[in-house]
Amino acid sequence: MTGGIIIKRAAASDWMAFKQIRLEALKTEGENFGSAYEEEINLTEEGWRHRLEIPVFLAFRGEEPVGVVGLLRERGVKVNHRALVIMVYLRKDVRGTGLAKRLLDTVVEQASQDGVRQLELHVRAENAAAIRLYEREGFVEIGRIPAATIFDGREVDEFLMCRRL
């Protein structure tokens, strides 16, 4: 437990905490995500609960969510050995505490238990801190997607990174 912070797999009953941290991420750091605050703010309770059908892990300080990460497994027979790490976000006041590593370790453990052999993720090419974290955790850059998203009228490149398990 880092500074009283616990990580747990979100259950459907955690939908409000998930909604809170996810909307915070999209509102404060929207350039780092493929989804948009303007789209997700309108999700219903059912929509938020549905999103928790995949493994989503929440970091809590007390009752307050301070971080989130998800794991989206490929479905086809030929590709279900792969999964995408998604929605990675930590509040600024818990960055640099080791919590990001703990969240990634949790996702790796879940993926391994599920038989996943390869984790992949997308990261904004300008997000040097996140890239350094992923590299420390064994991810390597395998490609660049030019203009992966458009944020505030600006094209944003992303790196595709991969880690074999």
DSSP file (Angstrom, degrees, kcal/mol; ACC not computed):
  #  RESIDUE AA STRUCTURE BP1 BP2  ACC     N-H-->O    O-->H-N    N-H-->O    O-->H-N    TCO  KAPPA ALPHA  PHI   PSI    X-CA   Y-CA   Z-CA
    1    1 A M              0   0    0      0, 0.0     2,-0.8     0, 0.0     3,-0.3   0.000 360.0 360.0 360.0 116.4    0.0    0.0    0.0
    2    2 A T  B >   -A    5   0A   0      3,-0.8     3,-1.3     1,-0.2    95,-0.1  -0.780 360.0 -28.8 -89.6 108.8    1.6    3.3   -1.2
    3    3 A G  T 3  S-     0   0    0     -2,-0.8    -1,-0.2     1,-0.3     3,-0.1   0.852 124.3 -49.1  56.2  38.8    0.7    6.1    1.2
    4    4 A G  T 3  S+     0   0    0     -3,-0.3    58,-0.8     1,-0.3     2,-0.5   0.626 104.2 137.9  78.3  11.9   -2.7    4.5    2.2
    5    5 A I  E <   -AB   2  61A   0     -3,-1.3    -3,-0.8    56,-0.2     2,-0.3  -0.803  32.9-167.6 -96.8 129.4   -3.6    3.9   -1.5
    6    6 A I  E     - B   0  60A   0     54,-2.5    54,-3.3    -2,-0.5     2,-0.4  -0.849  10.0-146.2-112.6 152.4   -5.2    0.6   -2.4
    7    7 A I  E     + B   0  59A   0     -2,-0.3     2,-0.3    52,-0.2    52,-0.2  -0.960  23.9 169.4-115.9 134.0   -5.8   -0.9   -5.8
    8    8 A K  E     - B   0  58A   0     50,-2.4    50,-2.7    -2,-0.4     2,-0.4  -0.994  40.5-105.2-142.8 151.0   -8.9   -3.0   -6.6
    9    9 A R  E     - B   0  57A   0     -2,-0.3    48,-0.3    48,-0.2     2,-0.2  -0.607  48.5-115.2 -71.6 129.9  -10.6   -4.4   -9.6
   10   10 A A        -     0   0    0     46,-3.5    46,-0.3    -2,-0.4     2,-0.2  -0.461  28.3-158.4 -72.6 134.6  -13.7   -2.3  -10.1
   11   11 A A    >   -     0   0    0     -2,-0.2     3,-2.4    44,-0.1    42,-0.1  -0.617  38.4 -97.3 -99.9 167.4  -17.0   -4.1   -9.7
   12   12 A A  G >  S+     0   0    0      1,-0.3     3,-1.4    -2,-0.2    40,-0.1   0.839 124.9  62.5 -54.5 -33.0  -20.3   -2.8  -11.3
   13   13 A S  G 3  S+     0   0    0      1,-0.3     3,-0.4     2,-0.1    -1,-0.3   0.625  93.3  64.5 -70.0 -11.6  -21.1   -1.2   -8.0
   14   14 A D  G <>  +     0   0    0     -3,-2.4     4,-2.4     1,-0.2     3,-0.3   0.234  67.0 113.9 -91.3  13.6  -17.9    1.0   -8.4
   15   15 A W  H <> S+     0   0    0     -3,-1.4     4,-2.8     1,-0.2    -1,-0.2   0.831  71.8  53.2 -59.3 -35.1  -19.4    2.7  -11.4
   16   16 A M  H  > S+     0   0    0     -3,-0.4     4,-2.5     2,-0.2    -1,-0.2   0.920 110.8  46.0 -67.9 -42.1  -19.6    6.2   -9.7
   17   17 A A  H  > S+     0   0    0     -3,-0.3     4,-2.3     2,-0.2     5,-0.3   0.910 114.3  49.5 -64.8 -41.5  -16.0    6.2   -8.7
   18   18 A F  H  X S+     0   0    0     -4,-2.4     4,-2.7     2,-0.2     5,-0.3   0.939 111.2  49.0 -61.2 -47.7  -15.0    5.0  -12.1
   19   19 A K  H  X S+     0   0    0     -4,-2.8     4,-2.6    -5,-0.2     5,-0.3   0.922 110.7  51.9 -57.1 -45.5  -17.1    7.7  -13.7
   20   20 A Q  H  X S+     0   0    0     -4,-2.5     4,-1.8     1,-0.2    -2,-0.2   0.939 115.2  38.4 -59.5 -50.9  -15.5   10.3  -11.5
   21   21 A I  H  X S+     0   0    0     -4,-2.3     4,-2.2     2,-0.2    -1,-0.2   0.867 116.5  51.7 -73.5 -35.2  -11.9    9.5  -12.2
   22   22 A R  H  X S+     0   0    0     -4,-2.7     4,-2.3    -5,-0.3    -2,-0.2   0.932 111.8  45.2 -67.1 -45.4  -12.4    8.8  -15.9
   23   23 A L  H  X S+     0   0    0     -4,-2.6     4,-2.4    -5,-0.3     5,-0.2   0.879 111.5  54.0 -66.0 -36.6  -14.2   12.1  -16.5
   24   24 A E  H  X S+     0   0    0     -4,-1.8     4,-2.8    -5,-0.3     5,-0.4   0.935 109.1  48.9 -59.6 -45.8  -11.5   13.9  -14.5
   25   25 A A  H  X S+     0   0    0     -4,-2.2     4,-2.4     1,-0.2    -2,-0.2   0.933 114.0  44.9 -59.7 -47.7   -8.8   12.3  -16.7
   26   26 A L  H  < S+     0   0    0     -4,-2.3     4,-0.4     1,-0.2    11,-0.4   0.846 116.7  45.8 -68.4 -33.5  -10.6   13.3  -19.9
   27   27 A K  H  < S+     0   0    0     -4,-2.4     3,-0.3    -5,-0.2    -2,-0.2   0.897 122.0  33.6 -76.6 -40.5  -11.3   16.9  -18.7
   28   28 A T  H  < S+     0   0    0     -4,-2.8    -2,-0.2    -5,-0.2    -3,-0.2   0.784 136.9  18.6 -88.6 -27.7   -7.9   17.7  -17.3
   29   29 A E  S >< S+     0   0    0     -4,-2.4     3,-2.3    -5,-0.4    -1,-0.2  -0.221  71.1 147.9-138.5  45.6   -5.7   15.7  -19.7
   30   30 A G  G >   +     0   0    0     -4,-0.4     3,-1.6     1,-0.3    -1,-0.1   0.736  65.2  70.3 -56.2 -27.0   -7.9   15.1  -22.8
   31   31 A E  G 3  S+     0   0    0      1,-0.3    -1,-0.3    -3,-0.1    -5,-0.1   0.698  93.3  59.2 -65.4 -17.0   -4.9   15.3  -25.1
   32   32 A N  G <  S+     0   0    0     -3,-2.3     2,-0.3    -7,-0.2    -1,-0.3   0.436 100.0  65.6 -90.9   0.3   -3.7   11.9  -23.7
   33   33 A F    <   -     0   0    0     -3,-1.6    90,-0.0     2,-0.2    53,-0.0  -0.915  66.6-142.9-129.4 150.0   -6.8    9.9  -24.6
   34   34 A G  S    S+     0   0    0     -2,-0.3     2,-0.2   115,-0.1   116,-0.1   0.711  87.2  74.4 -78.2 -22.2   -8.6    8.8  -27.7
   35   35 A S  S    S-     0   0    0     -3,-0.0     2,-0.4     4,-0.0    -2,-0.2  -0.494  78.7-131.2 -87.8 161.7  -12.0    9.3  -26.1
   36   36 A A    >>  -     0   0    0     -2,-0.2     4,-2.2     1,-0.1     3,-1.1  -0.926  10.2-136.0-119.9 140.1  -13.5   12.7  -25.4
   37   37 A Y  H 3> S+     0   0    0     -2,-0.4     4,-2.5   -11,-0.4     5,-0.2   0.894 106.7  61.1 -52.5 -43.6  -15.0   14.2  -22.3
   38   38 A E  H 34 S+     0   0    0      1,-0.2    -1,-0.3     2,-0.2     4,-0.2   0.765 109.7  41.5 -61.6 -26.3  -17.9   15.6  -24.4
   39   39 A E  H X4 S+     0   0    0     -3,-1.1     3,-0.8     2,-0.1    -1,-0.2   0.890 117.0  44.3 -84.5 -45.3  -18.8   12.1  -25.4
   40   40 A E  H >< S+     0   0    0     -4,-2.2     3,-1.8     1,-0.2    -2,-0.2   0.742  96.7  72.5 -78.3 -22.5  -18.4   10.3  -22.1
   41   41 A I  T 3< S+     0   0    0     -4,-2.5    -1,-0.2     1,-0.3    -3,-0.1   0.793  97.5  53.9 -60.8 -25.1  -20.1   12.9  -19.9
   42   42 A N  T <  S+     0   0    0     -3,-0.8    -1,-0.3    -5,-0.2    -2,-0.2   0.394  79.1 123.1 -92.8   3.0  -23.4   11.7  -21.4
   43   43 A L    <   -     0   0    0     -3,-1.8     2,-0.1     1,-0.1    -3,-0.0  -0.363  58.5-129.1 -63.7 143.7  -23.0    8.0  -20.6
   44   44 A T     >  -     0   0    0      1,-0.1     4,-2.3    -2,-0.0     5,-0.2  -0.352  28.0-100.0 -82.7 169.9  -25.8    6.5  -18.6
   45   45 A E  H  > S+     0   0    0      1,-0.2     4,-2.6     2,-0.2     5,-0.2   0.911 128.0  53.3 -55.6 -42.0  -25.3    4.5  -15.4
   46   46 A E  H  > S+     0   0    0      1,-0.2     4,-2.5     2,-0.2    -1,-0.2   0.893 106.7  52.2 -61.1 -40.2  -25.8    1.4  -17.5
   47   47 A G  H  > S+     0   0    0      2,-0.2     4,-1.6     1,-0.2    -1,-0.2   0.906 110.7  46.7 -62.7 -42.6  -23.1    2.6  -19.9
   48   48 A W  H  X S+     0   0    0     -4,-2.3     4,-0.7     2,-0.2    -2,-0.2   0.913 112.9  49.3 -66.5 -42.3  -20.6    3.1  -17.1
   49   49 A R  H >< S+     0   0    0     -4,-2.6     3,-0.9     1,-0.2    -2,-0.2   0.895 107.6  55.6 -63.3 -39.3  -21.5   -0.3  -15.6
   50   50 A H  H >< S+     0   0    0     -4,-2.5     3,-1.8     1,-0.3    -1,-0.2   0.878 100.9  58.4 -60.8 -38.6  -21.0   -1.9  -19.0
   51   51 A R  H >< S+     0   0    0     -4,-1.6     3,-0.9     1,-0.3    -1,-0.3   0.741  96.9  63.3 -64.1 -22.2  -17.5   -0.5  -19.3
   52   52 A L  T << S+     0   0    0     -3,-0.9    -1,-0.3    -4,-0.7     4,-0.2   0.343  75.3  90.0 -86.4   8.1  -16.6   -2.3  -16.1
   53   53 A E  T <  S+     0   0    0     -3,-1.8    -1,-0.2     2,-0.1    -2,-0.1   0.731  83.4  62.0 -74.4 -21.5  -17.2   -5.7  -17.8
   54   54 A I  S <  S-     0   0    0     -3,-0.9     2,-0.4    -4,-0.2    18,-0.1  -0.629 115.8 -78.5 -91.1 161.5  -13.6   -5.6  -18.8
   55   55 A P        +     0   0    0      0, 0.0    16,-2.1     0, 0.0     2,-0.4  -0.483  58.3 172.0 -63.3 118.7  -10.9   -5.6  -16.1
   56   56 A V  E     - C   0  70A   0     -2,-0.4   -46,-3.5   -46,-0.3     2,-0.5  -0.999  15.8-156.4-126.4 130.9  -10.7   -2.0  -14.8
   57   57 A F  E     -BC   9  69A   0     12,-3.2    12,-1.7    -2,-0.4     2,-0.4  -0.926   5.0-162.4-113.6 132.5   -8.5   -1.3  -11.8
   58   58 A L  E     -BC   8  68A   0    -50,-2.7   -50,-2.4    -2,-0.5     2,-0.5  -0.906  10.2-145.7-113.1 139.4   -9.1    1.7   -9.6
   59   59 A A  E     -BC   7  67A   0      8,-2.3     7,-3.4    -2,-0.4     8,-1.1  -0.910  22.5-165.5-101.5 129.7   -6.6    3.2   -7.1
   60   60 A F  E     -BC   6  65A   0    -54,-3.3   -54,-2.5    -2,-0.5     2,-0.6  -0.940  23.7-163.9-120.2 137.1   -8.3    4.6   -4.0
   61   61 A R  E >  S-BC   5  64A   0      3,-2.7     3,-1.8    -2,-0.4     2,-0.4  -0.945  83.9 -46.3-110.0 102.8   -7.1    6.9   -1.2
   62   62 A G  T 3  S-     0   0    0    -58,-0.8   -56,-0.1    -2,-0.6   -58,-0.0  -0.611 123.3 -26.7  67.5-126.7   -9.7    6.3    1.3
   63   63 A E  T 3  S+     0   0    0     -2,-0.4    -1,-0.3    -3,-0.1     0, 0.0   0.474 119.2 100.4 -93.2  -4.9  -13.0    6.5   -0.6
   64   64 A E  E <  S-C   61   0A   0     -3,-1.8    -3,-2.7     1,-0.0     2,-0.3  -0.718  71.0-133.3 -92.1 122.1  -11.5    8.8   -3.3
   65   65 A P  E     +C   60   0A   0      0, 0.0    -5,-0.3     0, 0.0     3,-0.1  -0.558  30.7 167.7 -71.5 133.5  -10.4    7.4   -6.6
   66   66 A V  E     +     0   0A   0     -7,-3.4    25,-2.7     1,-0.3     2,-0.3   0.401  59.7  19.0-125.8  -2.4   -7.0    8.7   -7.6
   67   67 A G  E     -CD  59  90A   0     -8,-1.1    -8,-2.3    23,-0.2     2,-0.3  -0.989  55.0-169.9-164.3 160.0   -6.0    6.4  -10.5
   68   68 A V  E     +CD  58  89A   0     21,-2.4    21,-2.1    -2,-0.3     2,-0.3  -0.993   6.5 172.2-153.7 149.1   -7.4    4.0  -13.1
   69   69 A V  E     -C   57   0A   0    -12,-1.7   -12,-3.2    -2,-0.3     2,-0.3  -0.956  12.7-160.4-154.8 146.6   -6.2    1.5  -15.7
   70   70 A G  E     -CD  56  86A   0     16,-3.1    16,-2.2    -2,-0.3     2,-0.4  -0.845  10.7-144.3-127.6 165.6   -8.0   -0.9  -17.9
   71   71 A L  E     - D   0  85A   0    -16,-2.1     2,-0.7    -2,-0.3    14,-0.2  -0.969  11.9-171.2-133.5 115.1   -7.2   -4.1  -19.9
   72   72 A L  E     - D   0  84A   0     12,-2.8    12,-3.0    -2,-0.4     2,-0.3  -0.908  13.2-154.4-113.2 107.1   -8.9   -4.7  -23.2
   73   73 A R  E     - D   0  83A   0     -2,-0.7    10,-0.3    10,-0.3     7,-0.1  -0.569  20.1-114.3 -84.3 140.5   -8.3   -8.2  -24.6
   74   74 A E        -     0   0    0      8,-2.5    -1,-0.1     5,-0.3     8,-0.0  -0.392  24.4-152.8 -65.1 151.1   -8.5   -8.9  -28.3
   75   75 A R        +     0   0    0     -2,-0.1     5,-0.2     6,-0.0    -1,-0.1   0.795  56.4  96.6-104.0 -32.4  -11.3  -11.3  -29.1
   76   76 A G  S >> S-     0   0    0      1,-0.1     4,-1.5     3,-0.1     3,-1.1  -0.215  78.2-118.1 -66.1 151.8  -10.5  -13.3  -32.2
   77   77 A V  T 34 S+     0   0    0      1,-0.3     3,-0.2     2,-0.2    -1,-0.1   0.855 114.7  47.4 -55.8 -38.9   -8.9  -16.8  -31.9
   78   78 A K  T 34 S+     0   0    0      1,-0.2    -1,-0.3     2,-0.1     3,-0.1   0.649 123.4  31.6 -80.0 -14.6   -5.8  -15.7  -33.7
   79   79 A V  T X4 S+     0   0    0     -3,-1.1     3,-1.9     1,-0.1    -5,-0.3   0.379  81.6 103.1-124.4   3.0   -5.3  -12.5  -31.7
   80   80 A N  T 3<  +     0   0    0     -4,-1.5    -3,-0.1     1,-0.3    -1,-0.1   0.437  69.4  75.2 -75.8   6.3   -6.7  -13.3  -28.2
   81   81 A H  T 3  S+     0   0    0     35,-0.1    36,-2.9    -3,-0.1    37,-1.9   0.434  91.1  74.0 -85.9  -1.0   -3.1  -13.7  -26.9
   82   82 A R  E <   - e   0 118A   0     -3,-1.9    -8,-2.5    34,-0.2     2,-0.3  -0.832  58.5-179.1-114.7 149.9   -2.9   -9.8  -27.0
   83   83 A A  E     -De  73 119A   0     35,-2.1    37,-2.3    -2,-0.3     2,-0.5  -0.991  21.4-130.3-145.9 152.6   -4.4   -7.1  -24.9
   84   84 A L  E     -De  72 120A   0    -12,-3.0   -12,-2.8    -2,-0.3     2,-0.5  -0.889  14.3-138.2-106.1 127.6   -4.4   -3.4  -24.9
   85   85 A V  E     +D   71   0A   0     35,-3.2    37,-0.5    -2,-0.5     2,-0.3  -0.756  38.9 176.7 -81.2 124.0   -3.6   -1.3  -21.7
   86   86 A I  E     +D   70   0A   0    -16,-2.2   -16,-3.1    -2,-0.5   -53,-0.0  -0.830  41.0  22.3-130.8 164.1   -6.1    1.5  -21.7
   87   87 A M  E     +     0   0A   0     -2,-0.3     2,-0.3   -18,-0.2    -1,-0.1   0.689  65.5 178.1  60.2  26.4   -7.3    4.5  -19.7
   88   88 A V  E     +     0   0A   0     -3,-0.1     2,-0.3   -18,-0.1   -19,-0.2  -0.451  14.9 148.9 -67.4 121.4   -4.1    5.0  -17.7
   89   89 A Y  E     -D   68   0A   0    -21,-2.1   -21,-2.4    -2,-0.3     2,-0.4  -0.970  23.4-179.6-155.9 137.8   -4.5    8.0  -15.5
   90   90 A L  E     -D   67   0A   0     -2,-0.3   -23,-0.2   -23,-0.2     5,-0.1  -0.997  36.8-108.1-133.2 140.1   -3.2    9.1  -12.1
   91   91 A R    >   -     0   0    0    -25,-2.7     3,-1.8    -2,-0.4     4,-0.5  -0.352  34.8-115.3 -60.1 147.9   -4.0   12.3  -10.3
   92   92 A K  G >  S+     0   0    0      1,-0.3     3,-1.1     2,-0.2    -1,-0.1   0.835 111.7  61.7 -58.1 -34.8   -1.0   14.7  -10.3
   93   93 A D  G 3  S+     0   0    0      1,-0.2    -1,-0.3     3,-0.0    -2,-0.1   0.595 107.0  44.8 -73.6  -7.7   -0.6   14.5   -6.5
   94   94 A V  G X >S+     0   0    0     -3,-1.8     3,-1.1   -28,-0.2     5,-0.5   0.362  86.6 111.2-112.9   3.6    0.0   10.8   -6.6
   95   95 A R  T < 5S+     0   0    0     -3,-1.1    -3,-0.0    -4,-0.5    -4,-0.0  -0.502  75.9  29.0 -74.6 146.9    2.5   10.7   -9.5
   96   96 A G  T 3 5S+     0   0    0     -2,-0.2    -1,-0.2     1,-0.0    -4,-0.0   0.576  93.5 100.2  81.1   9.2    6.0    9.9   -8.6
   97   97 A T  T < 5S-     0   0    0     -3,-1.1    -2,-0.1   -95,-0.1   -94,-0.0   0.455 101.4-102.6-102.9  -3.5    4.9    7.7   -5.7
   98   98 A G  T  >5S+     0   0    0     -4,-0.1     4,-2.0   -96,-0.0     5,-0.1   0.378  91.2 118.5  94.6  -3.4    5.3    4.3   -7.4
   99   99 A L  H  >< +     0   0    0     -5,-0.5     4,-2.7     1,-0.2     5,-0.2   0.877  69.5  56.3 -66.3 -37.8    1.5    4.1   -7.9
  100  100 A A  H  > S+     0   0    0     -6,-0.2     4,-2.5     1,-0.2    -1,-0.2   0.924 108.7  47.9 -59.9 -43.2    1.8    4.0  -11.7
  101  101 A K  H  > S+     0   0    0      1,-0.2     4,-3.0     2,-0.2    -1,-0.2   0.916 110.7  51.7 -62.8 -42.8    4.1    1.0  -11.4
  102  102 A R  H  X S+     0   0    0     -4,-2.0     4,-2.1     2,-0.2    -2,-0.2   0.909 110.3  48.4 -61.1 -42.2    1.7   -0.7   -9.0
  103  103 A L  H  X S+     0   0    0     -4,-2.7     4,-2.1     2,-0.2    -1,-0.2   0.928 113.5  46.9 -64.5 -43.9   -1.2   -0.2  -11.4
  104  104 A L  H  X S+     0   0    0     -4,-2.5     4,-2.7     1,-0.2    -2,-0.2   0.907 110.5  52.7 -64.0 -41.2    0.8   -1.6  -14.3
  105  105 A D  H  X S+     0   0    0     -4,-3.0     4,-2.5     1,-0.2    -1,-0.2   0.888 108.3  51.9 -59.8 -38.5    2.0   -4.5  -12.2
  106  106 A T  H  X S+     0   0    0     -4,-2.1     4,-2.3     2,-0.2    -1,-0.2   0.909 110.8  46.8 -64.4 -42.9   -1.7   -5.2  -11.4
  107  107 A V  H  X S+     0   0    0     -4,-2.1     4,-2.9     2,-0.2    -2,-0.2   0.908 111.8  50.9 -65.9 -42.3   -2.6   -5.2  -15.1
  108  108 A V  H  X S+     0   0    0     -4,-2.7     4,-2.8     2,-0.2    -2,-0.2   0.923 110.5  49.5 -60.9 -44.2    0.3   -7.4  -16.0
  109  109 A E  H  X S+     0   0    0     -4,-2.5     4,-2.4     2,-0.2    -2,-0.2   0.928 112.8  46.5 -61.1 -45.7   -0.7   -9.9  -13.3
  110  110 A Q  H  X S+     0   0    0     -4,-2.3     4,-1.8     2,-0.2    -2,-0.2   0.932 112.9  49.6 -62.2 -45.8   -4.3   -9.9  -14.5
  111  111 A A  H  <>S+     0   0    0     -4,-2.9     5,-2.7     1,-0.2     4,-0.3   0.920 110.8  49.8 -60.1 -44.5   -3.2  -10.3  -18.1
  112  112 A S  H ><5S+     0   0    0     -4,-2.8     3,-1.5     1,-0.2    -1,-0.2   0.919 109.7  50.8 -61.1 -44.0   -0.9  -13.2  -17.2
  113  113 A Q  H 3<5S+     0   0    0     -4,-2.4    -1,-0.2     1,-0.3    -2,-0.2   0.832 109.3  52.6 -61.7 -31.6   -3.6  -15.0  -15.3
  114  114 A D  T 3<5S-     0   0    0     -4,-1.8    -1,-0.3    -5,-0.2    -2,-0.2   0.436 121.0-107.6 -85.7   0.0   -5.9  -14.6  -18.4
  115  115 A G  T < 5 +     0   0    0     -3,-1.5     2,-0.2    -4,-0.3    -3,-0.2   0.626  63.9 156.2  84.7  13.0   -3.3  -16.2  -20.7
  116  116 A V      < -     0   0    0     -5,-2.7    -1,-0.3    -6,-0.2   -34,-0.2  -0.537  21.4-176.7 -72.3 137.6   -2.3  -12.9  -22.4
  117  117 A R        +     0   0    0    -36,-2.9    48,-3.3     1,-0.3     2,-0.4   0.582  66.0  39.5-108.6 -17.0    1.2  -13.1  -23.9
  118  118 A Q  E     -eF  82 164A   0    -37,-1.9   -35,-2.1    46,-0.3     2,-0.4  -0.977  60.6-161.6-143.8 125.6    1.5   -9.6  -25.3
  119  119 A L  E     -eF  83 163A   0     44,-3.0    44,-2.7    -2,-0.4     2,-0.3  -0.846  14.3-175.9-102.1 141.3    0.5   -6.2  -23.9
  120  120 A E  E     +eF  84 162A   0    -37,-2.3   -35,-3.2    -2,-0.4     2,-0.3  -0.927   3.9 175.5-131.4 156.8    0.2   -3.2  -26.1
  121  121 A L  E     - F   0 161A   0     40,-2.1    40,-2.8    -2,-0.3     2,-0.4  -0.987  24.7-131.4-155.8 160.4   -0.6    0.4  -25.5
  122  122 A H  E     - F   0 160A   0    -37,-0.5     2,-0.4    -2,-0.3    38,-0.2  -0.939  25.9-179.1-112.1 138.2   -0.8    3.8  -27.3
  123  123 A V  E     - F   0 159A   0     36,-2.2    36,-3.2    -2,-0.4   -90,-0.1  -0.999  36.7-102.1-140.2 137.6    0.9    6.8  -25.8
  124  124 A R  E >   - F   0 158A   0     -2,-0.4     3,-2.4    34,-0.2    34,-0.3  -0.353  30.9-130.9 -57.5 129.3    1.0   10.4  -27.0
  125  125 A A  T 3  S+     0   0    0     32,-2.4    -1,-0.2     1,-0.3    33,-0.1   0.726 106.8  52.8 -58.1 -23.6    4.4   10.9  -28.6
  126  126 A E  T 3  S+     0   0    0     31,-0.4     2,-1.7     1,-0.1    -1,-0.3   0.464  81.1  97.0 -90.6  -2.8    4.9   14.1  -26.6
  127  127 A N    <>  +     0   0    0     -3,-2.4     4,-2.3     1,-0.2     3,-0.2  -0.544  46.0 167.7 -90.0  73.6    4.2   12.5  -23.2
  128  128 A A  H  > S+     0   0    0     -2,-1.7     4,-2.5     1,-0.2    -1,-0.2   0.845  70.7  54.9 -58.9 -39.2    7.8   11.9  -22.2
  129  129 A A  H  > S+     0   0    0      1,-0.2     4,-2.1     2,-0.2    -1,-0.2   0.925 110.8  44.8 -63.7 -43.8    7.1   11.0  -18.6
  130  130 A A  H  > S+     0   0    0     -3,-0.2     4,-2.7     2,-0.2     5,-0.2   0.903 111.8  52.8 -66.6 -40.6    4.6    8.2  -19.6
  131  131 A I  H  X S+     0   0    0     -4,-2.3     4,-2.5     1,-0.2    -2,-0.2   0.919 108.8  50.0 -61.4 -43.4    7.0    6.9  -22.2
  132  132 A R  H  X S+     0   0    0     -4,-2.5     4,-2.5     2,-0.2    -1,-0.2   0.919 110.8  50.3 -60.9 -43.3    9.8    6.7  -19.7
  133  133 A L  H  X S+     0   0    0     -4,-2.1     4,-1.6     2,-0.2    -2,-0.2   0.950 111.7  46.8 -58.8 -50.4    7.5    4.8  -17.3
  134  134 A Y  H  <>S+     0   0    0     -4,-2.7     5,-2.7     1,-0.2    -1,-0.2   0.897 111.3  51.2 -62.6 -40.3    6.5    2.3  -19.9
  135  135 A E  H ><5S+     0   0    0     -4,-2.5     3,-1.7     1,-0.2    -1,-0.2   0.917 108.2  52.1 -62.9 -42.3   10.1    1.8  -21.0
  136  136 A R  H 3<5S+     0   0    0     -4,-2.5    -1,-0.2     1,-0.3    -2,-0.2   0.825 107.9  54.1 -60.3 -30.2   11.1    1.1  -17.4
  137  137 A E  T 3<5S-     0   0    0     -4,-1.6    -1,-0.3    -5,-0.2    -2,-0.2   0.239 129.2 -94.4 -93.1  13.7    8.3   -1.4  -17.2
  138  138 A G  T < 5S+     0   0    0     -3,-1.7    26,-0.3     1,-0.3     2,-0.3   0.493  78.2 137.2  94.9   4.0    9.5   -3.3  -20.2
  139  139 A F      < -     0   0    0     -5,-2.7     2,-0.4    -6,-0.2    -1,-0.3  -0.620  33.5-162.1 -82.7 144.3    7.5   -1.8  -23.0
  140  140 A V  E     -G  162   0A   0     22,-2.5    22,-2.2    -2,-0.3     2,-0.3  -0.950  25.4-107.5-124.8 147.7    9.3   -1.0  -26.3
  141  141 A E  E     +G  161   0A   0     -2,-0.4    20,-0.3    20,-0.2     3,-0.1  -0.564  37.0 170.4 -72.2 130.5    8.2    1.3  -29.1
  142  142 A I  E     -     0   0A   0     18,-3.3     2,-0.3     1,-0.4    19,-0.2   0.390  60.6 -13.3-120.9  -1.3    7.1   -0.7  -32.1
  143  143 A G  E     -G  160   0A   0     17,-1.1    17,-2.7     2,-0.0     2,-0.4  -0.960  53.9-120.6 176.4 168.3    5.6    2.1  -34.3
  144  144 A R  E     -G  159   0A   0     -2,-0.3    15,-0.2    15,-0.2    13,-0.0  -0.994  14.1-154.3-128.7 133.6    4.3    5.6  -34.6
  145  145 A I  E >   -G  158   0A   0     13,-3.6    13,-1.9    -2,-0.4     3,-1.0  -0.905  18.3-144.7-108.3 104.2    0.8    6.6  -35.6
  146  146 A P  E 3  S+     0   0A   0      0, 0.0    11,-0.1     0, 0.0    10,-0.1  -0.441  81.7   1.9 -68.7 141.5    0.9   10.1  -37.2
  147  147 A A  E 3  S+     0   0A   0     -2,-0.1    10,-0.2     1,-0.1     3,-0.0   0.880  78.0 163.2  50.4  44.8   -2.2   12.2  -36.4
  148  148 A A  E <   +     0   0A   0      8,-1.1     2,-0.3    -3,-1.0     9,-0.2   0.872  68.8   6.1 -60.8 -37.6   -3.6    9.4  -34.3
  149  149 A T  E     -G  156   0A   0      7,-1.7     7,-3.0  -118,-0.1     2,-0.5  -0.921  67.8-134.0-137.2 164.9   -6.0   11.9  -32.7
  150  150 A I  E     +G  155   0A   0     -2,-0.3     2,-0.4     5,-0.2     5,-0.2  -0.989  26.5 179.8-121.7 121.4   -7.0   15.5  -33.3
  151  151 A F  E >  S-G  154   0A   0      3,-2.7     3,-2.0    -2,-0.5  -120,-0.0  -0.985  70.0 -13.4-127.1 124.7   -7.2   17.5  -30.1
  152  152 A D  T 3  S-     0   0    0     -2,-0.4    -1,-0.2     1,-0.3     3,-0.1   0.868 129.3 -55.0  50.8  40.1   -8.2   21.2  -30.1
  153  153 A G  T 3  S+     0   0    0      1,-0.2     2,-0.4    -3,-0.1    -1,-0.3   0.478 115.7 115.3  78.0   2.6   -7.6   21.2  -33.8
  154  154 A R  E <   - G   0 151A   0     -3,-2.0    -3,-2.7     2,-0.0     2,-0.3  -0.892  67.7-123.0-111.2 133.9   -4.1   19.9  -33.5
  155  155 A E  E     - G   0 150A   0     -2,-0.4     2,-0.5    -5,-0.2    -5,-0.2  -0.566  27.0-157.4 -73.3 133.3   -2.9   16.5  -34.9
  156  156 A V  E     - G   0 149A   0     -7,-3.0    -7,-1.7    -2,-0.3    -8,-1.1  -0.958   3.0-147.3-119.3 120.0   -1.4   14.4  -32.1
  157  157 A D  E     -     0   0A   0     -2,-0.5   -32,-2.4   -10,-0.2   -31,-0.4  -0.524  13.9-159.0 -80.7 151.1    1.0   11.5  -32.9
  158  158 A E  E     -FG 124 145A   0    -13,-1.9   -13,-3.6   -34,-0.3     2,-0.4  -0.966  11.5-136.2-129.2 149.5    1.1    8.4  -30.8
  159  159 A F  E     -FG 123 144A   0    -36,-3.2   -36,-2.2    -2,-0.3     2,-0.5  -0.815  15.6-140.8 -94.7 144.2    3.6    5.7  -30.2
  160  160 A L  E     -FG 122 143A   0    -17,-2.7   -18,-3.3    -2,-0.4   -17,-1.1  -0.935  25.8-171.7-100.4 126.6    2.5    2.1  -30.2
  161  161 A M  E     -FG 121 141A   0    -40,-2.8   -40,-2.1    -2,-0.5     2,-0.3  -0.867   5.4-165.4-122.9 155.3    4.4    0.2  -27.5
  162  162 A C  E     -FG 120 140A   0    -22,-2.2   -22,-2.5    -2,-0.3     2,-0.4  -0.977  10.1-169.5-141.6 147.5    4.5   -3.5  -26.7
  163  163 A R  E     -F  119   0A   0    -44,-2.7   -44,-3.0    -2,-0.3     2,-0.3  -0.966  17.7-142.3-139.6 124.0    5.6   -5.8  -23.9
  164  164 A R  E      F  118   0A   0     -2,-0.4   -46,-0.3   -26,-0.3   -47,-0.1  -0.646 360.0 360.0 -80.9 139.7    5.9   -9.6  -24.2
  165  165 A L              0   0    0    -48,-3.3   -47,-0.2    -2,-0.3    -1,-0.1   0.400 360.0 360.0-103.4 360.0    4.8  -11.5  -21.1
